[in-house]
Amino acid sequence: MTLARPRLINFSVIGETIPSFLVNLLAFTFILLMARVMSLTDLVVGKGVEARVIFRVFFLILPKMLSMSIPMAALLASLTTFLRMSADSEITVLKASGVSLRQLLPPVVAFGLTAAFITGLFNVWLTPKANVLFREEIMALAKARADLAIKEQVFVREFPGLTIYVGQLPTNSEAMANIVINDRRSPGENTLVVARTGILDVDLGEQMLLFQLHDGVIDRMFQDRQSVDSIFFDTYELKLSPGSEFDSAGDYLALGRSEMPTWRLRAEAEKLRLAERPGFRVYLLEWHRRYSFPVAAFLMAIVGVPLGASFRTKGRNFGLIVGLGVFVLYYALFSLGWSLGETGTVPPGLAVWAPVFLALTLVVALLKGIDQLQPIDPSEAWARWLRHRRKTKGGGL
């Protein structure tokens, strides 16, 4: 019986932690995805893009979202579990029965290691692969959006600084005829491109739409010189930026580091460093970030034990506030470190791992005195503080 009791307690702790983790994971992932919902929903409703394509895009976003939400969900899962045990006096009863808080750590450690493994799987392997596919899917969506926007004998102003007119657009064909494009993107210059034929394509390397025009003329009008230059061409490529619907995807499209396999990041950083290009720091920061997040997920799960056992209050609101406070503080330190590392103020490794070391220090400090913790009721502590303030003011008067 004495041997079964610790096992039963461990199963009870892990049995309460995992459902809480799954609920928090679902909630936080949904919140992170909401930033993309409106822009992509507009493509379905307003642009006619198929819903299955949008679902595919969401599926490719998930790895990046999960790599951020797993540490947060792990923290709240362990925190709310032990907060509930403290509020229901289960921890007090266990201590009276000879079971210390330290003996409750093994199931949480196993849970934290699992969360760290899954976070590492997403960060190191799945997310870079998904980002590559996401970039290609977004550019395909951009092309679909452009194809839908371009109509025969209609002036199209969907693209900033451009007006596009297509005289003939055969059904079920990408080929266009009698194309006129007014390009006003360069200050002080107005360019008119007229082409007999052309097609719209995608340049995945530069993440741009590409008009491939044939047999035409380019007229450039310069305001300062009051002159016009004409150039005849057989083939001309005009690059277009995707529309505003895709602005929120800039992080994925602009940074090759987010799509690069983890094993190539350090080599790419060294190549850029030898070429004396400052961008090498970003690649080193990304390499350290991918390995630091799994460690952070483990520490977040562990720190929830002493934090949850330190308070005695019912309801999830208090646990949510404490958990979010800890997580926001960690990400604020991480963002600060990233900025300092990107500018070269501190080495990239120190910039990324400093918040992790601070979290580790907090965990060690809390665990050292874990068996001496006396749960505090926040409402009672607040009431005592208010009474003390009133007495202090009364004495001063």
C-alpha positions as CSV (number, residue, x, y, z in Angstrom):
1,M,0.0,0.0,0.0
2,T,2.8,2.4,0.8
3,L,4.3,1.7,-2.6
4,A,1.1,2.3,-4.5
5,R,0.3,5.6,-2.8
6,P,3.1,7.7,-4.5
7,R,2.1,6.1,-7.8
8,L,-1.5,6.9,-7.3
9,I,-0.6,10.5,-6.4
10,N,1.6,10.8,-9.5
11,F,-1.3,9.6,-11.7
12,S,-3.6,12.0,-10.0
13,V,-1.3,15.0,-10.6
14,I,-0.5,14.1,-14.2
15,G,-4.2,13.3,-14.9
16,E,-5.2,16.8,-13.9
17,T,-2.3,18.5,-15.6
18,I,-2.7,17.1,-19.1
19,P,-6.4,18.1,-19.6
20,S,-5.6,21.6,-18.3
21,F,-2.6,21.7,-20.7
22,L,-4.7,20.7,-23.7
23,V,-7.4,23.3,-22.9
24,N,-4.8,26.0,-22.5
25,L,-3.0,25.0,-25.6
26,L,-6.2,25.1,-27.7
27,A,-7.1,28.5,-26.3
28,F,-3.7,30.2,-26.7
29,T,-3.2,28.7,-30.2
30,F,-6.6,30.0,-31.2
31,I,-5.7,33.5,-29.9
32,L,-2.5,33.5,-31.8
33,L,-4.3,32.4,-35.0
34,M,-6.9,35.1,-34.7
35,A,-4.3,37.6,-36.0
36,R,-4.4,35.8,-39.4
37,V,-8.1,35.1,-39.5
38,M,-9.5,38.4,-40.8
39,S,-7.1,38.7,-43.7
40,L,-7.5,35.1,-44.9
41,T,-11.3,35.1,-44.4
42,D,-11.5,38.1,-46.7
43,L,-9.8,36.0,-49.4
44,V,-12.6,33.5,-49.1
45,V,-15.5,35.9,-48.8
46,G,-14.3,38.8,-51.0
47,K,-11.8,37.3,-53.4
48,G,-13.3,33.8,-54.0
49,V,-10.3,31.8,-53.0
50,E,-11.4,28.2,-52.1
51,A,-11.9,27.5,-48.4
52,R,-9.7,24.4,-48.5
53,V,-6.8,26.5,-49.6
54,I,-7.3,28.7,-46.5
55,F,-7.4,25.7,-44.3
56,R,-4.1,24.5,-45.8
57,V,-2.6,27.8,-45.0
58,F,-3.8,27.6,-41.4
59,F,-2.4,24.1,-41.1
60,L,1.0,25.4,-42.2
61,I,0.9,28.3,-39.7
62,L,0.2,25.9,-36.8
63,P,3.8,24.7,-36.1
64,K,5.0,28.2,-35.5
65,M,2.0,29.0,-33.3
66,L,2.3,25.8,-31.3
67,S,6.0,26.4,-30.7
68,M,5.0,29.6,-28.9
69,S,1.8,28.4,-27.2
70,I,3.2,25.1,-25.8
71,P,5.5,26.8,-23.1
72,M,2.7,29.1,-22.1
73,A,0.2,26.2,-21.8
74,A,2.7,24.1,-19.9
75,L,3.2,26.9,-17.3
76,L,-0.6,27.4,-16.8
77,A,-1.3,23.7,-16.6
78,S,1.1,23.0,-13.7
79,L,0.3,26.3,-12.1
80,T,-3.5,25.8,-12.1
81,T,-3.2,22.2,-11.0
82,F,-1.2,23.1,-7.9
83,L,-3.2,26.2,-7.3
84,R,-6.3,24.1,-7.2
85,M,-4.7,21.5,-4.9
86,S,-3.6,24.4,-2.5
87,A,-7.0,26.0,-2.5
88,D,-8.7,22.7,-1.7
89,S,-6.1,22.0,1.1
90,E,-4.9,18.9,-0.7
91,I,-1.3,19.9,-0.3
92,T,-1.8,20.5,3.5
93,V,-3.4,17.0,3.8
94,L,-0.6,15.4,1.8
95,K,2.0,17.1,4.0
96,A,0.2,15.9,7.1
97,S,0.3,12.4,5.6
98,G,4.1,12.6,5.1
99,V,4.1,13.5,1.4
100,S,6.2,16.5,0.7
101,L,5.9,18.8,-2.3
102,R,9.2,17.6,-3.5
103,Q,7.7,14.2,-3.9
104,L,5.1,15.6,-6.2
105,L,7.7,16.9,-8.6
106,P,8.4,13.7,-10.7
107,P,5.1,13.7,-12.7
108,V,5.6,17.4,-13.4
109,V,9.2,16.8,-14.5
110,A,8.0,14.1,-16.8
111,F,5.3,16.4,-18.1
112,G,7.9,19.2,-18.6
113,L,10.3,17.0,-20.5
114,T,7.4,15.9,-22.8
115,A,6.5,19.6,-23.4
116,A,10.2,20.4,-24.1
117,F,10.5,17.5,-26.5
118,I,7.4,18.6,-28.5
119,T,8.5,22.2,-28.5
120,G,11.9,21.2,-29.8
121,L,10.3,19.0,-32.4
122,F,8.3,22.0,-33.7
123,N,11.1,24.6,-33.4
124,V,14.0,22.6,-34.7
125,W,12.4,20.5,-37.4
126,L,8.7,21.1,-38.3
127,T,8.4,24.9,-38.2
128,P,11.2,25.6,-40.8
129,K,9.7,23.0,-43.2
130,A,6.2,24.5,-42.7
131,N,7.5,28.0,-43.3
132,V,8.9,27.0,-46.7
133,L,5.5,25.5,-47.7
134,F,3.7,28.5,-46.1
135,R,5.7,30.9,-48.2
136,E,4.9,29.0,-51.4
137,E,1.2,28.8,-50.5
138,I,1.0,32.5,-49.7
139,M,2.5,33.4,-53.0
140,A,0.1,31.0,-54.8
141,L,-2.7,32.8,-52.9
142,A,-1.3,36.1,-54.0
143,K,-1.3,35.0,-57.6
144,A,-4.8,33.7,-57.2
145,R,-5.8,37.0,-55.8
146,A,-4.2,38.9,-58.7
147,D,-5.8,36.5,-61.2
148,L,-9.2,37.2,-59.6
149,A,-8.6,40.9,-59.5
150,I,-7.4,41.2,-63.2
151,K,-10.5,41.4,-65.4
152,E,-10.8,42.0,-69.1
153,Q,-11.0,45.7,-70.1
154,V,-11.1,46.9,-66.5
155,F,-8.6,49.2,-64.8
156,V,-7.2,47.4,-61.8
157,R,-5.8,49.4,-58.9
158,E,-5.3,46.5,-56.4
159,F,-1.5,47.0,-56.3
160,P,0.0,50.0,-54.6
161,G,1.4,52.5,-57.2
162,L,0.1,50.5,-60.2
163,T,-2.8,50.6,-62.6
164,I,-3.2,47.6,-64.8
165,Y,-5.4,47.2,-67.9
166,V,-5.8,44.0,-69.9
167,G,-7.5,44.3,-73.3
168,Q,-8.0,40.6,-73.8
169,L,-8.1,37.8,-71.2
170,P,-9.0,34.4,-72.8
171,T,-11.0,32.0,-70.7
172,N,-9.1,29.2,-68.9
173,S,-5.8,30.7,-70.0
174,E,-3.0,32.6,-68.2
175,A,-2.0,34.4,-71.4
176,M,-3.1,38.1,-71.6
177,A,-3.1,40.4,-74.6
178,N,-2.9,44.2,-75.1
179,I,-1.6,45.0,-71.7
180,V,-1.1,48.5,-70.3
181,I,0.5,49.2,-67.0
182,N,1.0,52.6,-65.4
183,D,3.8,52.4,-62.7
184,R,4.0,55.3,-60.3
185,R,6.1,53.6,-57.6
186,S,9.3,55.6,-58.1
187,P,9.2,59.2,-56.8
188,G,9.4,61.8,-59.6
189,E,9.0,59.1,-62.3
190,N,5.9,57.9,-64.2
191,T,6.3,54.8,-66.3
192,L,3.9,53.5,-68.9
193,V,4.4,49.9,-70.1
194,V,2.5,48.7,-73.1
195,A,2.9,45.0,-74.2
196,R,1.3,42.8,-76.9
197,T,1.1,39.7,-74.6
198,G,2.1,38.6,-71.1
199,I,1.5,36.2,-68.3
200,L,1.4,36.5,-64.5
201,D,3.8,34.3,-62.6
202,V,5.4,34.0,-59.1
203,D,9.1,34.6,-58.2
204,L,9.5,32.4,-55.1
205,G,13.1,33.5,-54.6
206,E,12.1,37.1,-54.0
207,Q,8.5,36.4,-52.9
208,M,7.1,38.7,-55.5
209,L,4.5,38.4,-58.3
210,L,6.0,38.7,-61.7
211,F,4.5,40.1,-64.9
212,Q,6.3,38.5,-67.9
213,L,5.6,40.9,-70.8
214,H,6.5,40.4,-74.4
215,D,6.8,42.6,-77.5
216,G,6.2,46.1,-76.1
217,V,7.5,49.5,-75.2
218,I,8.4,51.3,-71.9
219,D,7.9,55.1,-71.7
220,R,9.5,56.8,-68.7
221,M,8.4,60.3,-67.9
222,F,10.7,62.3,-65.5
223,Q,9.1,65.3,-63.8
224,D,12.4,67.1,-63.0
225,R,13.7,66.8,-66.6
226,Q,10.3,67.3,-68.4
227,S,11.4,64.5,-70.8
228,V,10.3,61.0,-71.9
229,D,12.6,58.0,-72.5
230,S,11.2,55.2,-74.7
231,I,12.6,51.6,-74.6
232,F,11.4,48.8,-76.9
233,F,11.6,45.3,-75.6
234,D,11.1,41.7,-76.6
235,T,10.8,40.5,-73.0
236,Y,10.3,42.5,-69.9
237,E,9.7,41.4,-66.3
238,L,7.8,43.7,-63.9
239,K,7.7,42.7,-60.2
240,L,4.7,43.3,-58.1
241,S,4.3,43.2,-54.4
242,P,1.4,41.0,-53.0
243,G,-1.6,42.9,-51.8
244,S,-2.3,44.2,-48.3
245,E,-4.0,40.9,-47.3
246,F,-0.6,39.4,-47.0
247,D,1.1,42.1,-45.0
248,S,0.7,40.1,-41.8
249,A,2.7,37.3,-43.3
250,G,5.8,39.5,-43.7
251,D,7.7,37.7,-41.0
252,Y,7.4,34.4,-42.9
253,L,8.1,35.9,-46.3
254,A,10.9,38.3,-45.6
255,L,13.3,36.3,-43.5
256,G,15.1,33.3,-45.0
257,R,16.3,32.4,-41.5
258,S,12.7,31.3,-40.5
259,E,12.7,28.7,-43.4
260,M,16.3,27.6,-43.2
261,P,16.9,24.1,-41.7
262,T,18.4,24.4,-38.2
263,W,21.6,22.6,-39.2
264,R,22.3,25.2,-41.9
265,L,21.8,28.3,-39.7
266,R,25.3,28.4,-38.1
267,A,27.0,27.8,-41.5
268,E,25.0,30.6,-43.1
269,A,25.9,32.9,-40.2
270,E,29.6,32.1,-40.6
271,K,29.3,32.8,-44.4
272,L,27.7,36.2,-43.7
273,R,30.2,37.0,-41.0
274,L,33.1,36.3,-43.4
275,A,31.4,38.5,-46.0
276,E,31.3,41.3,-43.3
277,R,27.5,41.5,-43.5
278,P,25.7,42.4,-40.2
279,G,22.9,39.9,-40.9
280,F,24.9,37.0,-39.5
281,R,23.8,37.9,-36.0
282,V,20.2,37.2,-36.9
283,Y,21.0,33.7,-38.1
284,L,22.9,33.0,-34.8
285,L,20.0,34.4,-32.8
286,E,17.6,32.2,-34.7
287,W,19.8,29.1,-34.1
288,H,19.9,29.8,-30.3
289,R,16.2,30.6,-30.2
290,R,15.2,27.2,-31.6
291,Y,17.1,25.4,-28.9
292,S,16.2,27.8,-26.0
293,F,12.4,27.5,-26.4
294,P,12.3,23.8,-25.5
295,V,14.3,24.5,-22.3
296,A,12.0,27.4,-21.5
297,A,9.0,25.1,-21.9
298,F,10.5,22.7,-19.4
299,L,11.3,25.5,-16.9
300,M,7.8,27.0,-17.3
301,A,6.2,23.6,-16.4
302,I,8.4,23.3,-13.3
303,V,8.0,26.9,-12.0
304,G,4.3,26.4,-11.9
305,V,4.6,24.0,-9.0
306,P,6.0,26.3,-6.3
307,L,4.0,29.3,-7.7
308,G,0.8,27.3,-7.5
309,A,1.5,25.9,-4.1
310,S,2.3,29.4,-2.8
311,F,-1.2,30.7,-3.0
312,R,-4.6,29.5,-1.7
313,T,-7.4,30.9,-3.9
314,K,-10.2,29.4,-5.8
315,G,-10.9,30.0,-9.5
316,R,-8.7,30.1,-12.6
317,N,-8.5,33.9,-12.9
318,F,-5.8,34.3,-10.4
319,G,-3.7,31.5,-11.9
320,L,-4.2,32.9,-15.4
321,I,-3.0,36.4,-14.3
322,V,0.1,35.0,-12.5
323,G,0.9,32.7,-15.4
324,L,0.5,35.3,-18.0
325,G,2.5,37.7,-15.9
326,V,5.4,35.3,-15.7
327,F,5.2,34.5,-19.4
328,V,5.0,38.1,-20.5
329,L,8.0,38.9,-18.4
330,Y,10.0,36.1,-20.0
331,Y,9.0,37.2,-23.5
332,A,9.8,40.9,-22.7
333,L,13.3,39.8,-21.6
334,F,13.6,37.6,-24.7
335,S,12.6,40.5,-27.0
336,L,15.0,42.8,-25.2
337,G,17.8,40.3,-25.6
338,W,17.0,39.7,-29.3
339,S,17.2,43.5,-29.9
340,L,20.5,43.8,-28.1
341,G,21.9,40.7,-29.9
342,E,20.7,42.0,-33.3
343,T,22.6,45.3,-32.8
344,G,25.7,43.5,-31.6
345,T,25.5,45.0,-28.1
346,V,25.7,41.5,-26.6
347,P,26.7,38.2,-28.1
348,P,23.8,36.3,-29.7
349,G,24.1,33.3,-27.4
350,L,24.0,35.5,-24.3
351,A,21.1,37.5,-25.7
352,V,18.9,34.5,-26.2
353,W,19.9,32.4,-23.2
354,A,19.9,35.1,-20.6
355,P,16.1,34.9,-20.0
356,V,16.4,31.1,-19.8
357,F,19.2,31.4,-17.1
358,L,17.1,33.9,-15.2
359,A,14.1,31.4,-15.3
360,L,16.4,28.6,-14.2
361,T,17.6,30.7,-11.3
362,L,14.0,31.4,-10.3
363,V,13.2,27.7,-10.4
364,V,16.2,26.7,-8.3
365,A,15.4,29.4,-5.7
366,L,11.8,28.4,-5.4
367,L,12.5,24.7,-5.3
368,K,15.1,25.0,-2.6
369,G,12.4,26.1,-0.1
370,I,9.5,24.3,-1.6
371,D,8.8,22.1,1.5
372,Q,8.7,25.2,3.7
373,L,6.1,27.0,1.6
374,Q,3.0,28.3,3.5
375,P,0.1,29.0,1.1
376,I,-1.0,32.6,1.1
377,D,-4.6,33.7,0.4
378,P,-4.3,36.8,-1.9
379,S,-7.6,38.2,-0.7
380,E,-6.6,37.9,3.0
381,A,-3.2,39.4,2.3
382,W,-4.8,42.3,0.4
383,A,-7.2,42.9,3.3
384,R,-4.4,42.9,5.8
385,W,-2.4,45.4,3.7
386,L,-5.4,47.7,3.5
387,R,-5.9,47.6,7.3
388,H,-2.3,48.3,7.8
389,R,-2.5,51.3,5.4
390,R,-5.6,52.7,7.3
391,K,-3.8,52.3,10.7
392,T,-0.7,54.0,9.3
393,K,-2.7,56.9,8.0
394,G,-4.7,57.1,11.2
395,G,-1.6,57.2,13.3
396,G,-0.1,59.9,11.1
397,L,-3.2,62.0,11.6
